[in-house]
Amino acid sequence: VERWPGLARVRLYTRRHDRLAAASHILLAAGPKKEAAYQATLERRFLSGFGFAAGADYLKVPVPSGGSGEFKATKYWGQISFVPSATFGAQLQYFGTSADRDAFSDLGPPGERYEGGRGDLQARVFLGGGGTPRLDLNYMRTAFDSAGILQRIGQLGGTAAIAGATWAFRGTARHTTRWTPLAVDASLSWTPLSLVTFAAEGAYRTHSGDRSSRWGGVRAGIALPGGLVASGSLRRGDAVANPALAVDAAQDIDELEGSIGWQLPWVGIEASYARTAAFTPRIYQAFPSIASIGPSARTEWITLGGRFSPLDWISVQGWYSNPRGAVPDGLPPRHYQVTGALHSKFLRTFRSGVFDLRLELGIEGWRAGVIGRDPLGAPVVLPSATHVRSLVRLQIDTFSLFWESRNLGDTQTGHVPGFRIPRYSGLFGVRWGFVN
C-alpha cells in the first residue's frame, strides 16, 4: 500500500505457486442470519516449470429483519503458467465474478435491483530480474455486463525496471482501447543511508474528449536514534478522476502530508497533518436517497495513531482522524477505530508452534456528518454510529476454526442511508490447507 496525500494506491500481486508439492485449501462458513461463504483452491507445479491453479468463491449476505434485498456474489479463477527459470516466465489467467442484489427496501426509498458480471483475461511475459534489468509485457481484456449493457476494454502495456544497491527505477507505459489511450508512469527511489529514503514519481495520461492528467510527487523519510521517525510527501498537478464520464474534467492537485512518530517494539505513536485539494466528485450509480455528492473545499486533516504491546501476547492499536473546518461529503468527522487482541501459541505446552489462538475485539465509530445530497441538493445526514465486532480463531497447523461477529451492539445505522447492517451478523466456519 502506497500512501500519498489524497491518494492511496494498492498494488495487487499475482499469486504463483512456488513448490513442486500440490497445495489446496477449503473454507466453509455460515452465519446466524443465513450468511454463507465457501471457498476452494487447487495449485500444482512441475519440474519443467509448467503450473496450473484454480479457485472459486461464493458469498451470500441476507437482508436485515423487516427488509429486503438479498446479495449473492460468485467468483472463479483459473491460471496456467510456464516459469522454467528466475529470469523468464509466461502466465495466462482468467478471473470472473458475478453479483446479484435483489431490490431492497429498508430505511428509505426502495432501491433498484443490481445484477452484473465481469471477466478479466490477463496474459503476461517477463524477462530478466535476479539482479539484472527486468521487462514485463502484459495484455488484459476486461468485459462487464450490467443491466443488459455489455462493454469491453483492452489494455496492452509494459514495465521496465532496474535496481542498484541503493537505488531503483521503474517505468510503465500502457495503451487502453477506451477512455485512456495512453498512460505513462515513472518512479525513482534512493536510499543513501540505511535510515534515510527519498522517492519521486510522475504520471501522464491522455483521455478521450481531448482531456489529460499529469502530476508529480516527491517524498522522504528518516529514522532517528531512539525510535523517532518522520516523513513527508508532496503531490502537484491535475487529474481527471473518472475518465469514463465524458463530463468529468481535470481538477487541480496541490496536496501535502507530514508525519512524526516514535516507534519501539512494544509501543508506537504517530501524528500526521495533511492538506488535500478542493475536489468535485462524481457518482456512477445513485443510491435511492443520494443523488449527488457536494464539492469540497481545500481540507486539512489531523490523524493520530498508536499501538501498545506490553507483552508478546497482548496488543492494542487504533487511529483517530478528523478534518479541520468544513467536513467533505461522504466522510464523517471524528472517525476512529480501536482493536485489542490476545494472541498466544502456548509455546510452553505446544513447543512445535503449531497451536495458535487469537481473540480480537474491535470498535469503530464516527460523529454525524453528511453522506451526500438529495435530488433537491439538500444534505443527507449520516448519523453518528458505533460498531463492535469480534474474532475468535483457533489454529492447529494448517487447520483453523474461526468465529467472526459483526455489529455486536445492534447499531441500526450503517455507512450508507438505506443499507442497514444486520444485527449480530457474522460467520462461523473452518479453513483447512493441504500440501501434497
Secondary structure in CASP SS format (residue, H / E / C, confidence):
PFRMAT SS
TARGET T0000
AUTHOR 0000-0000-0000
METHOD secondary structure of the structure
MODEL  1
V C 1.00
E E 1.00
R E 1.00
W E 1.00
P C 1.00
G C 1.00
L E 1.00
A E 1.00
R E 1.00
V C 1.00
R C 1.00
L C 1.00
Y C 1.00
T C 1.00
R C 1.00
R C 1.00
H C 1.00
D C 1.00
R C 1.00
L C 1.00
A C 1.00
A C 1.00
A E 1.00
S E 1.00
H E 1.00
I E 1.00
L E 1.00
L E 1.00
A E 1.00
A E 1.00
G C 1.00
P C 1.00
K C 1.00
K C 1.00
E C 1.00
A E 1.00
A E 1.00
Y E 1.00
Q E 1.00
A E 1.00
T E 1.00
L E 1.00
E E 1.00
R E 1.00
R E 1.00
F C 1.00
L C 1.00
S C 1.00
G C 1.00
F E 1.00
G E 1.00
F E 1.00
A E 1.00
A E 1.00
G E 1.00
A E 1.00
D E 1.00
Y E 1.00
L E 1.00
K E 1.00
V E 1.00
P C 1.00
V C 1.00
P C 1.00
S C 1.00
G C 1.00
G C 1.00
S E 1.00
G C 1.00
E C 1.00
F E 1.00
K E 1.00
A E 1.00
T E 1.00
K E 1.00
Y E 1.00
W E 1.00
G E 1.00
Q E 1.00
I E 1.00
S E 1.00
F E 1.00
V E 1.00
P E 1.00
S E 1.00
A C 1.00
T C 1.00
F E 1.00
G E 1.00
A E 1.00
Q E 1.00
L E 1.00
Q E 1.00
Y E 1.00
F E 1.00
G E 1.00
T E 1.00
S E 1.00
A E 1.00
D E 1.00
R E 1.00
D C 1.00
A C 1.00
F E 1.00
S E 1.00
D C 1.00
L C 1.00
G C 1.00
P C 1.00
P C 1.00
G E 1.00
E C 1.00
R C 1.00
Y E 1.00
E E 1.00
G E 1.00
G E 1.00
R E 1.00
G E 1.00
D E 1.00
L E 1.00
Q E 1.00
A E 1.00
R E 1.00
V E 1.00
F E 1.00
L E 1.00
G E 1.00
G C 1.00
G C 1.00
G C 1.00
T C 1.00
P C 1.00
R E 1.00
L E 1.00
D E 1.00
L E 1.00
N E 1.00
Y E 1.00
M E 1.00
R E 1.00
T E 1.00
A E 1.00
F E 1.00
D E 1.00
S E 1.00
A C 1.00
G C 1.00
I E 1.00
L E 1.00
Q E 1.00
R E 1.00
I E 1.00
G E 1.00
Q E 1.00
L E 1.00
G E 1.00
G E 1.00
T E 1.00
A E 1.00
A E 1.00
I E 1.00
A E 1.00
G C 1.00
A C 1.00
T C 1.00
W E 1.00
A E 1.00
F E 1.00
R E 1.00
G E 1.00
T E 1.00
A E 1.00
R E 1.00
H E 1.00
T E 1.00
T C 1.00
R C 1.00
W C 1.00
T C 1.00
P C 1.00
L E 1.00
A E 1.00
V E 1.00
D E 1.00
A E 1.00
S E 1.00
L E 1.00
S E 1.00
W E 1.00
T E 1.00
P E 1.00
L E 1.00
S C 1.00
L C 1.00
V E 1.00
T E 1.00
F E 1.00
A E 1.00
A E 1.00
E E 1.00
G E 1.00
A E 1.00
Y E 1.00
R E 1.00
T E 1.00
H E 1.00
S C 1.00
G C 1.00
D C 1.00
R E 1.00
S E 1.00
S E 1.00
R E 1.00
W E 1.00
G E 1.00
G E 1.00
V E 1.00
R E 1.00
A E 1.00
G E 1.00
I E 1.00
A E 1.00
L C 1.00
P H 1.00
G H 1.00
G H 1.00
L E 1.00
V E 1.00
A E 1.00
S E 1.00
G E 1.00
S E 1.00
L E 1.00
R E 1.00
R E 1.00
G E 1.00
D E 1.00
A E 1.00
V C 1.00
A C 1.00
N C 1.00
P C 1.00
A C 1.00
L C 1.00
A C 1.00
V C 1.00
D C 1.00
A C 1.00
A C 1.00
Q E 1.00
D E 1.00
I E 1.00
D E 1.00
E E 1.00
L E 1.00
E E 1.00
G E 1.00
S E 1.00
I E 1.00
G E 1.00
W E 1.00
Q E 1.00
L C 1.00
P C 1.00
W C 1.00
V E 1.00
G E 1.00
I E 1.00
E E 1.00
A E 1.00
S E 1.00
Y E 1.00
A E 1.00
R E 1.00
T E 1.00
A C 1.00
A C 1.00
F E 1.00
T C 1.00
P C 1.00
R C 1.00
I C 1.00
Y C 1.00
Q C 1.00
A C 1.00
F E 1.00
P C 1.00
S C 1.00
I E 1.00
A C 1.00
S E 1.00
I C 1.00
G C 1.00
P C 1.00
S E 1.00
A C 1.00
R C 1.00
T E 1.00
E E 1.00
W E 1.00
I E 1.00
T E 1.00
L E 1.00
G E 1.00
G E 1.00
R E 1.00
F E 1.00
S E 1.00
P E 1.00
L E 1.00
D C 1.00
W C 1.00
I E 1.00
S E 1.00
V E 1.00
Q E 1.00
G E 1.00
W E 1.00
Y E 1.00
S E 1.00
N E 1.00
P E 1.00
R E 1.00
G C 1.00
A C 1.00
V C 1.00
P C 1.00
D C 1.00
G C 1.00
L C 1.00
P C 1.00
P C 1.00
R C 1.00
H E 1.00
Y E 1.00
Q E 1.00
V E 1.00
T E 1.00
G E 1.00
A E 1.00
L E 1.00
H E 1.00
S E 1.00
K C 1.00
F C 1.00
L C 1.00
R C 1.00
T C 1.00
F C 1.00
R C 1.00
S C 1.00
G C 1.00
V C 1.00
F E 1.00
D E 1.00
L E 1.00
R E 1.00
L E 1.00
E E 1.00
L E 1.00
G E 1.00
I E 1.00
E E 1.00
G E 1.00
W E 1.00
R C 1.00
A C 1.00
G E 1.00
V E 1.00
I E 1.00
G E 1.00
R E 1.00
D C 1.00
P C 1.00
L C 1.00
G C 1.00
A C 1.00
P E 1.00
V E 1.00
V E 1.00
L E 1.00
P C 1.00
S C 1.00
A E 1.00
T E 1.00
H E 1.00
V E 1.00
R E 1.00
S E 1.00
L E 1.00
V E 1.00
R E 1.00
L E 1.00
Q E 1.00
I E 1.00
D C 1.00
T C 1.00
F E 1.00
S E 1.00
L E 1.00
F E 1.00
W E 1.00
E E 1.00
S E 1.00
R E 1.00
N C 1.00
L C 1.00
G C 1.00
D C 1.00
T C 1.00
Q C 1.00
T C 1.00
G C 1.00
H C 1.00
V C 1.00
P C 1.00
G C 1.00
F C 1.00
R C 1.00
I C 1.00
P C 1.00
R C 1.00
Y C 1.00
S E 1.00
G E 1.00
L E 1.00
F E 1.00
G E 1.00
V E 1.00
R E 1.00
W E 1.00
G E 1.00
F E 1.00
V E 1.00
N C 1.00
END
